[in-house]
Amino acid sequence: MIDGALEASKRGMRALWISFAALTVTALAQAVLVGVTGSVALLGDTLHNFADALTAVPLAIAFVLGRRAASRRFTYGLGRTEDLAGLVVVLVIAASAGLAAWEAVDRLAHPRPVTNLGWLAVAGVVGFAGNELVARYRIKVGRQIGSAALVADGLHARTDGFTSLAVLLSAGGIAAGWSWADPVVGLAITLAIVSVLWGAAREVFGRLLDGVDPELVHLTEQVAAETPGVGAVQTVRLRWVGHALHAELDIAVDAQLNVVEAHDIAHETEHRLLHAVPRLSHANIHTNPLGPQGQLAHRRTSHHHE
């Protein structure tokens, strides 16, 4: 499983740098066209694309740190740095939304002409194409390696693509003689960025609070319960550490079994879980005697959990 985690990190790094290069080229092309057209809507979209490209940096750092082995100080390793990188991504998205809103409001207060509408339309198409390609790649790799941060970043890029298409509305509005169309579309793009910010924040804070898909909990319970020798599944806890899933289970076995037999059942349960639960890297399984004996043993510590 260690080799699998390393390979997942390598694939994640490759996806990050390829998408970083694609978004940087897209944003640079749009920046040139901002100078040509003077469009604040395009400026907002360009700033967001630059910000999206830069989110690859904290994620890459997290992937590198996540490869480090566990130590006496960090006994679970440094996989949770991916969640901290997610916080940085959220802050970058928030900053791009604030800057885009400022520019749009300033343009409403101090109108300036927008020229070369044909190039403005081209810029919108370029932004959509670049973001959609990056989105498909990030989402595909993120789902394959179990990285919620990478999937969220891919969905973020996909939304950015549609905000790029909004630049076409700006070009159309100005062509129709509506001078206010450009800053208004800029504000609309800002609202789209805020919508992405909300979704990304939910994803990141869900991971920080050890949120998991309830279907994974159900699958873990089902696989453990179907393991020969398991009389009952009493407790299941799952948490993400980076893009690897860790499990803790309490299972009940026949009270007449010896330590070796109970130990074998625990390992067989773990073996089945590793094959059945996606992205599971480790399962810590505690065995309890089935029936009254197990309840009596737990009375010694039950007052500590009240």
C-alpha positions as MATLAB code, in Angstrom:
seq = 'MIDGALEASKRGMRALWISFAALTVTALAQAVLVGVTGSVALLGDTLHNFADALTAVPLAIAFVLGRRAASRRFTYGLGRTEDLAGLVVVLVIAASAGLAAWEAVDRLAHPRPVTNLGWLAVAGVVGFAGNELVARYRIKVGRQIGSAALVADGLHARTDGFTSLAVLLSAGGIAAGWSWADPVVGLAITLAIVSVLWGAAREVFGRLLDGVDPELVHLTEQVAAETPGVGAVQTVRLRWVGHALHAELDIAVDAQLNVVEAHDIAHETEHRLLHAVPRLSHANIHTNPLGPQGQLAHRRTSHHHE';
ca = [
       0.000    0.000    0.000;
       2.991    2.323    0.580;
       4.042    1.860   -3.046;
       0.476    2.625   -4.105;
       0.449    5.837   -2.063;
       3.745    6.934   -3.606;
       2.466    6.223   -7.109;
      -0.701    8.177   -6.353;
       1.380   11.166   -5.226;
       3.494   10.974   -8.381;
       0.395   10.963  -10.577;
      -1.053   13.844   -8.591;
       2.161   15.849   -9.027;
       2.178   15.176  -12.760;
      -1.439   16.316  -13.056;
      -0.678   19.474  -11.081;
       2.284   20.592  -13.169;
       0.649   19.835  -16.499;
      -2.495   21.738  -15.500;
      -0.373   24.549  -14.033;
       1.391   24.984  -17.372;
      -1.894   24.899  -19.327;
      -3.609   27.471  -17.094;
      -0.562   29.740  -17.054;
      -0.485   29.804  -20.862;
      -4.248   30.466  -20.914;
      -3.990   33.316  -18.386;
      -0.994   34.908  -20.148;
      -2.860   34.858  -23.463;
      -5.851   36.481  -21.790;
      -3.628   39.079  -20.076;
      -2.333   40.195  -23.461;
      -5.918   40.544  -24.687;
      -6.859   42.553  -21.562;
      -4.327   45.143  -22.713;
      -5.782   45.063  -26.211;
      -9.445   45.368  -25.183;
      -9.438   47.126  -21.805;
     -12.229   44.798  -20.593;
     -12.710   44.569  -16.821;
     -14.782   41.395  -17.257;
     -11.837   39.798  -19.033;
      -9.496   41.138  -16.340;
     -11.565   39.421  -13.645;
     -11.502   36.150  -15.560;
      -7.755   36.465  -16.166;
      -7.042   37.102  -12.484;
      -9.070   34.046  -11.562;
      -7.196   31.881  -14.061;
      -3.841   33.060  -12.662;
      -5.080   32.296   -9.148;
      -6.262   28.862  -10.250;
      -2.862   28.115  -11.766;
      -1.127   29.158   -8.547;
      -3.215   26.736   -6.462;
      -1.029   23.977   -7.934;
       1.887   25.194   -5.797;
       0.503   24.460   -2.287;
      -1.002   21.195   -3.513;
       2.359   20.125   -4.963;
       4.086   20.938   -1.666;
       1.455   18.880    0.163;
       1.957   15.906   -2.161;
       5.735   16.034   -1.558;
       5.339   16.228    2.226;
       2.708   13.498    2.160;
       5.319   11.046    0.836;
       7.361   11.308    4.018;
       7.297    8.314    6.324;
       5.662    8.478    9.748;
       7.945    9.524   12.600;
       7.910    9.545   16.400;
       6.490   13.081   16.277;
       4.118   12.687   13.301;
       2.935    9.132   13.842;
       0.403    9.285   10.981;
       2.853   10.908    8.566;
       2.208   14.271    6.924;
      -0.709   13.357    4.686;
      -2.952   15.973    6.331;
      -0.839   18.729    4.767;
      -3.107   18.216    1.745;
      -5.975   19.605    3.851;
      -3.854   22.623    4.807;
      -3.098   23.139    1.116;
      -6.846   23.101    0.545;
      -7.167   26.026    2.951;
      -4.589   27.949    0.922;
      -6.602   27.202   -2.234;
      -9.728   28.599   -0.568;
      -7.869   31.780    0.453;
      -6.504   32.249   -3.080;
     -10.001   31.883   -4.564;
     -11.333   34.403   -2.018;
      -8.582   36.891   -2.897;
      -9.305   36.593   -6.632;
     -13.024   37.184   -5.967;
     -12.264   40.297   -3.938;
      -9.926   41.730   -6.560;
     -12.348   41.033   -9.408;
     -15.184   42.719   -7.482;
     -13.033   45.782   -6.761;
     -12.120   46.199  -10.413;
     -15.734   45.797  -11.567;
     -17.094   48.338   -9.069;
     -14.317   50.781   -9.963;
     -15.209   50.423  -13.657;
     -18.886   51.122  -12.896;
     -17.858   54.302  -11.053;
     -15.277   55.325  -13.661;
     -16.344   54.009  -17.082;
     -13.661   53.433  -19.695;
     -14.085   52.306  -23.285;
     -13.744   48.648  -24.295;
     -12.303   48.081  -27.753;
     -11.508   45.229  -30.136;
     -14.638   43.249  -29.305;
     -13.635   40.443  -31.646;
     -10.494   39.821  -29.598;
     -12.568   39.994  -26.415;
     -14.759   37.182  -27.723;
     -11.645   35.179  -28.657;
     -10.311   35.632  -25.116;
     -13.509   34.162  -23.674;
     -13.253   31.091  -25.895;
      -9.549   30.653  -25.027;
     -10.363   30.808  -21.316;
     -13.142   28.244  -21.626;
     -11.054   25.790  -23.657;
      -8.029   25.998  -21.340;
     -10.071   25.543  -18.180;
     -12.192   22.693  -19.519;
      -9.119   20.705  -20.581;
      -7.520   21.218  -17.176;
     -10.782   20.365  -15.382;
     -11.188   17.033  -17.155;
      -7.594   16.057  -16.443;
      -7.616   17.064  -12.760;
     -10.968   15.406  -12.041;
      -9.947   12.176  -13.777;
      -6.616   11.864  -11.946;
      -8.073   13.090   -8.638;
     -10.753   10.397   -8.666;
      -8.266    7.719   -9.642;
      -5.871    8.533   -6.783;
      -8.541    9.464   -4.221;
      -7.544   13.121   -3.849;
     -10.554   15.251   -2.921;
      -8.423   18.393   -3.151;
      -7.460   17.629   -6.749;
     -11.056   16.799   -7.720;
     -12.279   20.016   -6.091;
      -9.628   21.964   -7.951;
     -10.772   20.334  -11.189;
     -14.389   21.273  -10.557;
     -13.149   24.762   -9.762;
     -11.422   24.905  -13.168;
     -14.601   23.719  -14.900;
     -16.615   26.519  -13.316;
     -13.906   28.962  -14.368;
     -14.421   27.804  -17.933;
     -18.052   28.812  -17.847;
     -17.186   32.182  -16.318;
     -14.831   32.663  -19.269;
     -17.783   32.190  -21.594;
     -19.483   35.038  -19.726;
     -16.894   37.330  -21.313;
     -18.724   36.693  -24.589;
     -21.804   38.285  -23.011;
     -19.720   41.348  -22.255;
     -18.607   41.585  -25.881;
     -22.190   41.146  -27.090;
     -23.557   43.732  -24.677;
     -21.000   46.348  -25.655;
     -21.648   45.649  -29.346;
     -25.341   46.341  -28.646;
     -24.419   49.723  -27.177;
     -24.699   48.855  -23.484;
     -21.602   50.474  -21.965;
     -22.478   49.059  -18.542;
     -22.380   45.459  -19.803;
     -18.649   44.936  -19.172;
     -18.534   45.830  -15.444;
     -21.875   44.108  -14.820;
     -20.543   40.886  -16.376;
     -17.422   41.411  -14.249;
     -19.627   41.415  -11.146;
     -21.439   38.312  -12.405;
     -18.088   36.565  -12.770;
     -17.283   37.604   -9.201;
     -20.505   35.952   -8.004;
     -19.537   32.787   -9.893;
     -16.141   32.816   -8.156;
     -17.895   33.176   -4.776;
     -20.075   30.158   -5.631;
     -16.944   28.122   -6.355;
     -15.422   29.423   -3.118;
     -18.399   28.114   -1.133;
     -18.180   24.649   -2.690;
     -14.413   24.442   -2.226;
     -14.683   25.583    1.406;
     -17.295   22.899    2.142;
     -15.040   20.232    0.644;
     -11.915   21.371    2.471;
     -13.537   21.917    5.877;
     -15.350   18.596    5.526;
     -11.984   16.861    5.272;
     -10.556   18.877    8.161;
     -13.487   17.712   10.308;
     -12.894   14.077    9.226;
     -16.000   13.941    7.069;
     -16.366   10.865    4.838;
     -18.973    9.547    2.421;
     -21.560    7.553    4.459;
     -21.550    4.954    1.673;
     -17.927    4.150    2.574;
     -18.956    3.588    6.191;
     -21.770    1.284    5.075;
     -19.419   -0.658    2.778;
     -16.880   -1.070    5.588;
     -19.548   -2.365    7.970;
     -20.895   -4.775    5.356;
     -17.513   -6.248    4.414;
     -16.483   -6.656    8.055;
     -19.799   -8.279    9.004;
     -19.470  -10.809    6.161;
     -16.003  -11.942    7.267;
     -16.065  -15.495    8.690;
     -15.716  -15.444   12.466;
     -17.039  -11.902   12.968;
     -20.081  -12.056   15.236;
     -20.856   -8.347   15.179;
     -19.446   -5.055   13.965;
     -19.653   -2.685   16.908;
     -17.839    0.503   15.883;
     -16.568    1.862   12.564;
     -14.546    5.048   12.184;
     -13.065    6.324    8.923;
     -10.880    9.327    8.237;
      -8.872   10.677    5.326;
      -5.156   11.301    5.736;
      -4.224   13.061    2.519;
      -5.640   10.925   -0.271;
      -5.501    7.686    1.761;
      -8.309    6.348    3.915;
      -7.710    4.998    7.433;
     -10.188    2.812    9.340;
     -10.683    1.847   12.987;
     -13.105   -0.957   13.831;
     -14.334   -2.805   16.899;
     -15.575   -6.282   16.075;
     -16.954   -9.024   18.313;
     -15.796  -12.644   18.018;
     -16.592  -15.882   19.852;
     -15.453  -15.546   23.492;
     -14.070  -19.109   23.429;
     -11.455  -18.317   20.779;
      -7.827  -17.985   21.796;
      -5.719  -14.896   21.087;
      -4.186  -16.344   17.926;
      -7.575  -17.244   16.442;
      -9.052  -13.820   17.236;
      -5.947  -12.205   15.756;
      -6.356  -14.189   12.537;
      -9.984  -13.029   12.192;
      -8.900   -9.411   12.644;
      -6.283   -9.756    9.911;
      -8.697  -11.501    7.573;
     -11.149   -8.628    8.120;
      -8.446   -6.089    7.323;
      -7.417   -8.033    4.216;
     -10.977   -8.046    2.884;
     -11.415   -4.343    3.620;
      -8.214   -3.412    1.797;
      -9.563   -5.136   -1.312;
     -13.119   -3.794   -1.052;
     -12.908   -0.199    0.217;
     -11.479    2.287   -2.319;
      -8.308    4.136   -1.232;
      -8.154    2.326    2.131;
      -4.503    2.091    3.196;
      -4.788    0.800    6.751;
      -7.356   -0.718    9.111;
      -6.799   -0.955   12.855;
      -9.136   -3.654   14.171;
      -9.870   -4.354   17.827;
     -11.532   -7.652   18.758;
     -13.988   -8.002   21.652;
     -15.485  -11.184   23.105;
     -19.056  -11.670   21.960;
     -21.745  -11.625   24.650;
     -21.766  -10.680   28.359;
     -18.015  -11.174   28.804;
     -17.275   -8.332   26.431;
     -19.733   -6.036   28.205;
     -18.161   -6.808   31.595;
     -14.665   -6.050   30.302;
     -15.780   -2.666   28.932;
     -17.194   -1.553   32.284;
     -13.648   -0.864   33.506;
     -13.252    2.013   31.053;
     -16.833    3.044   30.313;
     -16.789    5.857   32.906;
     -13.950    7.526   30.973;
     -16.228    7.973   27.932;
     -19.249    9.452   29.726;
];
